[in-house]
Amino acid sequence: GRMPKEDLCGAHTHNALDDAVEQAQMVEGWQKKYGDDSCCLITAEEAYATQD
């Protein structure tokens, strides 16, 4: 049987949260690697923005 719409929405939300956590961890890693280089961080944020 098909999943109810609520379950699909819940799974989608869960995946989006997981992606956000992974993104935050990745940016955190860049901060540790490059320091607080605003240029690098802005580039990372722009890259994520264009992916959506």
Backbone torsions as a table, in degrees:
resi	resn	phi	psi	omega
1	GLY	NA	162.7	179.7
2	ARG	-81.2	153.1	175.5
3	MET	-74.9	140.1	174.5
4	PRO	-59.8	154.2	-178.3
5	LYS	-56.9	-37.4	-179.2
6	GLU	-60.5	-41.6	-179.1
7	ASP	-65.6	-40.5	179.1
8	LEU	-63.4	-42.5	178.7
9	CYS	-64.6	-41.2	179.7
10	GLY	-63.0	-43.2	179.4
11	ALA	-64.4	-40.1	179.8
12	HIS	-63.4	-44.1	179.7
13	THR	-61.9	-43.1	-179.3
14	HIS	-60.8	-44.3	179.8
15	ASN	-63.7	-41.0	179.8
16	ALA	-63.0	-39.7	178.3
17	LEU	-65.5	-42.7	178.1
18	ASP	-59.9	-42.9	179.7
19	ASP	-62.6	-41.0	-179.7
20	ALA	-63.5	-39.6	179.0
21	VAL	-65.1	-45.4	179.3
22	GLU	-62.1	-40.8	179.3
23	GLN	-62.5	-44.2	-179.7
24	ALA	-62.6	-41.5	-180.0
25	GLN	-65.8	-37.4	-178.8
26	MET	-67.0	-45.1	178.4
27	VAL	-62.7	-38.9	178.3
28	GLU	-60.7	-41.9	178.3
29	GLY	-63.1	-40.0	178.1
30	TRP	-64.8	-38.5	179.2
31	GLN	-61.5	-41.7	179.7
32	LYS	-67.6	-37.9	-175.6
33	LYS	-75.1	-45.1	-173.4
34	TYR	-104.5	-6.6	-172.9
35	GLY	78.3	-175.0	-177.4
36	ASP	-80.6	66.7	178.8
37	ASP	-90.6	104.1	-174.7
38	SER	-59.6	-31.4	-179.5
39	CYS	-62.0	-46.6	-179.5
40	CYS	-64.2	-43.8	-176.5
41	LEU	-66.5	-41.5	178.8
42	ILE	-63.0	-41.8	179.2
43	THR	-61.3	-41.4	179.9
44	ALA	-63.7	-44.8	-179.3
45	GLU	-64.6	-40.7	179.0
46	GLU	-64.7	-37.9	179.3
47	ALA	-62.3	-42.7	178.7
48	TYR	-67.0	-38.4	-178.2
49	ALA	-62.4	-40.0	-178.0
50	THR	-75.2	-22.8	178.5
51	GLN	-67.4	-35.8	178.9
52	ASP	-75.1	NA	NA
